[in-house]
Amino acid sequence: MEKELVGQQQNIRLLVAALLAGGHVLLEGVPGIGKTKMVRTLSGLIGGESRRVQFTPDMMPSDIIGHVVFNMQQNQFETVRGPVFSNLLLADEINRTPPKTQAALLEAMEEKQVTIHGVTYPLPDPFFVVATQNPIEYEGTYVLPEAQLDRFLFKLHVKYPSHEEERQILAQHIPYGGASAQKTEQLVGLDEIVAARQKLGEVVVEESILDYITTLIRKTRETKRLLLGASSRAGIAILMASKAWALLDDRMYVTPDDVKIVARPALRHRLILSPQVELEGGTSDHIIDETLAAIPVPR
């Protein structure tokens, strides 16, 4: 992926870690910096069935999960499955659709199943949702509710590349088309991803690391600078993400540094700042860093 996407090493690694941990990812960044390309490159490398849905204000929940139609030839009802029945679902510009349609993904992202006209259908394994949104455009958009945000393991900020990185991006498109014209070849199969997920159970997490994560989560609930602290699901997200990060680093044990690396993307979208902090220009990332700095690191 790093051959295709310049300057996104950390986000690429976190995206793969989320896939191994069984979570979902929200990519936030301005248009034209490679959010969609990052997901499409990953889908080409892992194989399986990938679907892309462009979210729009007129989209209905049935456009995502599917619906029931009457077959005139067979004189019976049949279920038409939507794009959610895939291994990797790219929800492009998810904040452009109303909350009613956004809510169609709640059951799918948490229980890995959908209900169509009272009948529950399991989703493929693995099932991985990557959603994108533009942070600076507010016209015609809908803020994702907290229940929806809490379903995402990570929220990743995709930023502008540096001068040298941008020059490399331009060089990839000489001659016209360049790297974008090449087809990504599959490197791993879905069975390997499922096997890697099962291997997460063998990653050792000491009691001191569990206490470290627990203290971090509870500290966010105690500070007056936040209206809403981290949930128990946030603690589980940090734990699973730390194990996946350690596995990517060829280690079978979690360190405090693993927790620090995944804490920002795992918590930034789950915290609600107090009005005073917002007026002062504070961010959830700053509070997460300050909270981590105030907690003794286990040895």
RODO-2510 file (C-alpha; in nm, 4 decimals, decimal comma):
residues 299
     n   res          X          Y          Z
     1     m     0,0000     0,0000     0,0000
     2     e     0,2894     0,2356     0,0731
     3     k     0,4059     0,1909    -0,2877
     4     e     0,0698     0,3215    -0,4065
     5     l     0,0078     0,5852    -0,1373
     6     v     0,2844     0,8293    -0,0497
     7     g     0,3096     0,9856     0,2961
     8     q     0,0381     0,7797     0,4684
     9     q     0,2500     0,5155     0,6441
    10     q     0,0917     0,5612     0,9885
    11     n    -0,2658     0,5676     0,8572
    12     i    -0,2029     0,2631     0,6373
    13     r    -0,0697     0,0661     0,9330
    14     l    -0,3635     0,1718     1,1510
    15     l    -0,6073     0,0769     0,8722
    16     v    -0,4591    -0,2734     0,8501
    17     a    -0,4561    -0,2996     1,2309
    18     a    -0,8280    -0,2184     1,2371
    19     l    -0,8919    -0,4890     0,9769
    20     l    -0,7079    -0,7444     1,1912
    21     a    -0,8844    -0,6287     1,5073
    22     g    -1,2269    -0,6728     1,3471
    23     g    -1,3183    -0,3045     1,3734
    24     h    -1,4242    -0,0326     1,1314
    25     v    -1,2558     0,2931     1,0291
    26     l    -1,3694     0,6499     0,9663
    27     l    -1,1359     0,8441     0,7351
    28     e    -1,1582     1,2215     0,7630
    29     g    -0,9835     1,4617     0,5278
    30     v    -1,0319     1,7221     0,2577
    31     p    -1,1143     1,6035    -0,0964
    32     g    -0,8381     1,4875    -0,3274
    33     i    -0,5789     1,3521    -0,0832
    34     g    -0,6278     0,9797    -0,1407
    35     k    -0,8929     0,8596     0,1066
    36     t    -1,0880     0,6574    -0,1498
    37     k    -0,7699     0,5355    -0,3196
    38     m    -0,6406     0,4067     0,0151
    39     v    -0,9482     0,1879     0,0592
    40     r    -0,9556     0,0693    -0,3023
    41     t    -0,5886    -0,0276    -0,2831
    42     l    -0,6547    -0,2307     0,0310
    43     s    -0,9531    -0,4023    -0,1303
    44     g    -0,7383    -0,5061    -0,4260
    45     l    -0,4689    -0,6507    -0,1999
    46     i    -0,6982    -0,8625     0,0202
    47     g    -0,9358    -0,9903    -0,2473
    48     g    -1,2887    -1,0858    -0,1548
    49     e    -1,5921    -0,8820    -0,2546
    50     s    -1,5688    -0,5042    -0,2192
    51     r    -1,8472    -0,2521    -0,2710
    52     r    -1,8431     0,1273    -0,2867
    53     v    -2,1516     0,3299    -0,1939
    54     q    -2,1670     0,7040    -0,2645
    55     f    -2,3858     0,8441     0,0130
    56     t    -2,6328     1,1145    -0,0954
    57     p    -2,9142     1,3062     0,0818
    58     d    -3,1860     1,1093    -0,1013
    59     m    -3,0457     0,7650    -0,0163
    60     m    -3,2753     0,5258     0,1718
    61     p    -3,1781     0,2485     0,4194
    62     s    -3,2946    -0,0149     0,1693
    63     d    -3,0330     0,1142    -0,0761
    64     i    -2,7676    -0,0143     0,1646
    65     i    -2,9041    -0,3271     0,3320
    66     g    -3,1466    -0,4448     0,0614
    67     h    -3,5216    -0,4887     0,0258
    68     v    -3,7973    -0,7358    -0,0606
    69     v    -3,9640    -0,7351    -0,4028
    70     f    -4,2461    -0,9382    -0,5520
    71     n    -4,1420    -1,1702    -0,8353
    72     m    -4,4319    -1,1745    -1,0808
    73     q    -4,2991    -1,4775    -1,2719
    74     q    -4,2643    -1,7012    -0,9639
    75     n    -4,5547    -1,5373    -0,7799
    76     q    -4,3567    -1,4935    -0,4574
    77     f    -4,1531    -1,2396    -0,2643
    78     e    -3,7755    -1,2497    -0,2843
    79     t    -3,4987    -1,0616    -0,1048
    80     v    -3,2625    -0,8381    -0,2995
    81     r    -2,9440    -0,7974    -0,0970
    82     g    -2,7798    -0,4582    -0,0841
    83     p    -2,4107    -0,3601    -0,1085
    84     v    -2,3628    -0,4190     0,2653
    85     f    -2,3271    -0,7897     0,1803
    86     s    -1,9561    -0,7613     0,1037
    87     n    -1,6202    -0,8138     0,2726
    88     l    -1,5154    -0,4502     0,2424
    89     l    -1,7722    -0,1720     0,2225
    90     l    -1,6548     0,1779     0,1313
    91     a    -1,9121     0,4286     0,2597
    92     d    -1,8001     0,7355     0,0676
    93     e    -1,8993     1,0711     0,2228
    94     i    -2,1125     0,9028     0,4876
    95     n    -2,2095     1,2358     0,6431
    96     r    -2,3999     1,3383     0,3280
    97     t    -2,6904     1,1057     0,4049
    98     p    -2,9567     1,1657     0,6771
    99     p    -2,9331     0,9916     1,0185
   100     k    -3,2112     0,7493     0,9202
   101     t    -2,9939     0,6045     0,6449
   102     q    -2,6760     0,6217     0,8549
   103     a    -2,8573     0,4115     1,1169
   104     a    -2,8955     0,1318     0,8622
   105     l    -2,5303     0,0472     0,9283
   106     l    -2,5594     0,0271     1,3092
   107     e    -2,6668    -0,3384     1,3264
   108     a    -2,4298    -0,4379     1,0467
   109     m    -2,1233    -0,2799     1,2086
   110     e    -2,1897    -0,4126     1,5588
   111     e    -2,3587    -0,7525     1,5147
   112     k    -2,2265    -0,8359     1,1643
   113     q    -2,5827    -0,8973     1,0478
   114     v    -2,8772    -0,7104     0,8939
   115     t    -3,2522    -0,7481     0,9276
   116     i    -3,4687    -0,7151     0,6163
   117     h    -3,8470    -0,7319     0,6682
   118     g    -3,8076    -0,9196     0,9956
   119     v    -3,5584    -1,1768     0,8640
   120     t    -3,1997    -1,1625     0,9904
   121     y    -2,9145    -1,2366     0,7496
   122     p    -2,5489    -1,2843     0,8535
   123     l    -2,2851    -1,0795     0,6732
   124     p    -1,9703    -1,2239     0,5129
   125     d    -1,6644    -1,2861     0,7286
   126     p    -1,4571    -1,0750     0,7391
   127     f    -1,6812    -0,7671     0,7186
   128     f    -1,4983    -0,4346     0,7190
   129     v    -1,6522    -0,0873     0,6823
   130     v    -1,4408     0,2138     0,5892
   131     a    -1,6297     0,5437     0,5771
   132     t    -1,5004     0,8778     0,4540
   133     q    -1,6104     1,2316     0,5327
   134     n    -1,5053     1,5888     0,4558
   135     p    -1,4385     1,7926     0,7741
   136     i    -1,4674     2,1395     0,6211
   137     e    -1,7891     2,1176     0,4174
   138     y    -2,1071     2,1578     0,6206
   139     e    -2,3676     2,2438     0,3552
   140     g    -2,5798     1,9398     0,2748
   141     t    -2,4169     1,7238     0,5431
   142     y    -2,5415     1,5583     0,8626
   143     v    -2,3323     1,5131     1,1756
   144     l    -2,2844     1,1469     1,2630
   145     p    -2,4615     1,0642     1,5932
   146     e    -2,2543     0,9407     1,8870
   147     a    -2,3986     0,5883     1,8571
   148     q    -2,2735     0,5717     1,4984
   149     l    -1,9292     0,7123     1,5808
   150     d    -1,8873     0,4645     1,8656
   151     r    -1,9143     0,1792     1,6123
   152     f    -1,5883     0,2876     1,4495
   153     l    -1,2712     0,1444     1,5976
   154     f    -1,0569     0,4293     1,4582
   155     k    -1,1026     0,7790     1,3269
   156     l    -0,8031     0,8608     1,1085
   157     h    -0,7080     1,2102     0,9960
   158     v    -0,5754     1,2097     0,6395
   159     k    -0,3632     1,5238     0,6010
   160     y    -0,1828     1,7001     0,3181
   161     p     0,1518     1,5447     0,2166
   162     s     0,4846     1,7205     0,2666
   163     h     0,6687     1,8950    -0,0203
   164     e     0,8837     1,5906    -0,0983
   165     e     0,5893     1,3504    -0,0691
   166     e     0,3804     1,5638    -0,3029
   167     r     0,6624     1,5651    -0,5563
   168     q     0,6679     1,1825    -0,5423
   169     i     0,2933     1,1740    -0,6036
   170     l     0,3342     1,3906    -0,9131
   171     a     0,6224     1,1743    -1,0346
   172     q     0,3996     0,8651    -1,0162
   173     h     0,1743     1,0177    -1,2814
   174     i     0,4435     1,0524    -1,5495
   175     p     0,3455     0,9504    -1,8138
   176     y    -0,0254     1,0267    -1,7871
   177     g    -0,2065     0,7717    -1,5729
   178     g     0,1102     0,6434    -1,4094
   179     a     0,0559     0,4420    -1,0934
   180     s    -0,3211     0,4885    -1,1079
   181     a    -0,3358     0,2898    -1,4332
   182     q    -0,1763    -0,0185    -1,2782
   183     k    -0,4037    -0,2852    -1,1370
   184     t    -0,3392    -0,3889    -0,7769
   185     e    -0,2675    -0,7612    -0,7459
   186     q    -0,4059    -0,9630    -0,4574
   187     l    -0,1420    -1,0493    -0,1960
   188     v    -0,3421    -1,2166     0,0827
   189     g    -0,6639    -1,4126     0,0981
   190     l    -0,9618    -1,3730     0,3277
   191     d    -0,8708    -1,6998     0,5018
   192     e    -0,5350    -1,5505     0,6014
   193     i    -0,7074    -1,2468     0,7510
   194     v    -0,9456    -1,4647     0,9521
   195     a    -0,6502    -1,6752     1,0705
   196     a    -0,4626    -1,3607     1,1763
   197     r    -0,7682    -1,2470     1,3738
   198     q    -0,7739    -1,5774     1,5575
   199     k    -0,4051    -1,5322     1,6347
   200     l    -0,4906    -1,2155     1,8269
   201     g    -0,6111    -1,4401     2,1083
   202     e    -0,2524    -1,5562     2,1591
   203     v    -0,1153    -1,2035     2,2085
   204     v    -0,0264    -1,1622     2,5772
   205     v    -0,1682    -0,8651     2,7687
   206     e    -0,0311    -0,8274     3,1207
   207     e    -0,2391    -0,7058     3,4143
   208     s    -0,0435    -0,3804     3,4245
   209     i    -0,1455    -0,3056     3,0642
   210     l    -0,5108    -0,3752     3,1456
   211     d    -0,4873    -0,1355     3,4408
   212     y    -0,3214     0,1214     3,2148
   213     i    -0,6078     0,1081     2,9631
   214     t    -0,8728     0,1084     3,2363
   215     t    -0,7185     0,4135     3,4031
   216     l    -0,7040     0,5981     3,0705
   217     i    -1,0715     0,5307     2,9986
   218     r    -1,1871     0,6327     3,3459
   219     k    -0,9763     0,9499     3,3465
   220     t    -1,1656     1,0757     3,0410
   221     r    -1,4910     1,0463     3,2369
   222     e    -1,3572     1,2377     3,5371
   223     t    -1,2249     1,5498     3,3633
   224     k    -1,4504     1,8561     3,3459
   225     r    -1,3058     1,9435     3,0066
   226     l    -1,5232     1,6729     2,8473
   227     l    -1,9018     1,6512     2,8373
   228     l    -1,8784     1,2837     2,7434
   229     g    -1,5916     1,0505     2,8228
   230     a    -1,4961     0,7190     2,6697
   231     s    -1,7300     0,4190     2,6878
   232     s    -1,6466     0,0610     2,7807
   233     r    -1,6518    -0,0160     2,4079
   234     a    -1,3696     0,2387     2,3730
   235     g    -1,1598     0,0399     2,6223
   236     i    -1,2212    -0,2800     2,4268
   237     a    -1,1263    -0,0944     2,1079
   238     i    -0,7927     0,0165     2,2555
   239     l    -0,7223    -0,3354     2,3822
   240     m    -0,7950    -0,5089     2,0514
   241     a    -0,6169    -0,2410     1,8487
   242     s    -0,3086    -0,2675     2,0719
   243     k    -0,2977    -0,6433     2,0173
   244     a    -0,3322    -0,5981     1,6400
   245     w    -0,0547    -0,3345     1,6397
   246     a     0,1737    -0,5700     1,8332
   247     l     0,0975    -0,8519     1,5869
   248     l     0,1874    -0,6273     1,2926
   249     d     0,5148    -0,5578     1,4722
   250     d     0,5846    -0,9338     1,4954
   251     r     0,5344    -0,9356     1,8722
   252     m     0,3092    -1,1613     2,0764
   253     y     0,2809    -0,9194     2,3689
   254     v     0,1403    -0,5678     2,4155
   255     t     0,3540    -0,2787     2,5404
   256     p     0,2500     0,0640     2,6788
   257     d     0,3777     0,2201     2,3547
   258     d     0,1208     0,0162     2,1598
   259     v    -0,1538     0,1636     2,3780
   260     k    -0,0223     0,5173     2,3264
   261     i    -0,0117     0,4754     1,9477
   262     v    -0,3713     0,3541     1,9133
   263     a    -0,5221     0,5744     2,1871
   264     r    -0,5624     0,8839     1,9694
   265     p    -0,7435     0,7240     1,6706
   266     a    -0,9473     0,5012     1,9035
   267     l    -1,0719     0,7816     2,1306
   268     r    -1,0788     1,1081     1,9348
   269     h    -1,4255     1,0492     1,7871
   270     r    -1,5801     0,9171     2,1087
   271     l    -1,5153     1,2233     2,3261
   272     i    -1,7356     1,5339     2,3394
   273     l    -1,5546     1,8520     2,4399
   274     s    -1,7002     2,1044     2,6828
   275     p    -1,7999     2,4414     2,5281
   276     q    -1,5161     2,6174     2,7131
   277     v    -1,2524     2,3873     2,5610
   278     e    -1,3982     2,4383     2,2123
   279     l    -1,3880     2,8171     2,2574
   280     e    -1,0234     2,7913     2,3601
   281     g    -0,9468     2,5965     2,0419
   282     g    -0,8782     2,2695     2,2220
   283     t    -0,9147     1,9302     2,0544
   284     s    -0,9814     1,5780     2,1728
   285     d    -0,6282     1,4821     2,0631
   286     h    -0,4813     1,7363     2,3068
   287     i    -0,6895     1,5992     2,5941
   288     i    -0,5929     1,2410     2,5094
   289     d    -0,2232     1,3370     2,5081
   290     e    -0,2559     1,5231     2,8393
   291     t    -0,4419     1,2312     2,9969
   292     l    -0,1763     0,9828     2,8820
   293     a     0,0991     1,2089     3,0167
   294     a    -0,0679     1,2180     3,3593
   295     i    -0,0899     0,8371     3,3941
   296     p     0,2152     0,6455     3,5235
   297     v     0,3482     0,4146     3,2521
   298     p     0,3687     0,0491     3,3616
   299     r     0,7151    -0,1066     3,3623
***
